[in-house]
């Protein structure tokens, strides 16, 4: 057995991981990634982001993300597609043009239409809008918000709905929804506001980037997932990792704490019916984004840099 096969037995859809083409030449990595017992879903870690997929106006570059999609297809893994309207990793032509509401709305329409149609039914789900909120519950400043106000969110979902195959799940995705109460409430209000306008949203993705020892309790995580599920949408942990605060000095105790933090996250998903699955944001420390983004932090994944399964892996497996 493995994590994905145990997730299936627990009635869930998938256990998955982020991956990227720069990991593809590593045979040990591929060996684990392709194991249908361990993984049943992939998310391209970067290659579908705007700056990589449409770096110049009208110039779409699908090569890398096509490779991730075809790998998912050949392994029979679901593909969560990530992401369409996001303030980060934008190409300069998007962030530095002075748009009018009309021209920016049109730009979003063209981008979403082109990208979603390219992948068609290959995407089980799309993170249509990513990280639109601040921790205090206000809308994040971005070129999209500054020019269009919150309307850009509904617009993105409407365009996505029009062009995506009907079975594609359309998600709002964000981080710290698990830990920042005002942000969580704002996300709930956002979903309700879309629904009240007749804009269909299928899911809320909670990134679940946690820190060892600061992961919320299982009760709290269940309540968070359930709060969104009660709106009539699917929920998922979309980018789970649990970083050591100071990877150099992480003690044996911290390693055990990480194991119990991973179990808490997995258990919360199992206990909420509308939680469809869990995606880890890379499965090995070798390719984790954490050390590069948060200096000092690290060791966030289930496998070590040299592909040993950690206590967190075994704890999750035992729990399942
Ligand atoms: C990260 C990638 O892992 C890094 O490789 C990249 O440099 C920056 O983006 N929230 C998201 C993801 O939605 O797309 C981010 O991925 C991590 C935070």
Boltz pocket constraint, residues with backbone or C-beta under 6 A from the ligand:
constraints:
  - pocket:
      binder: B
      contacts: [[A, 45], [A, 46], [A, 130], [A, 175], [A, 207], [A, 239], [A, 289]]
      max_distance: 6.0
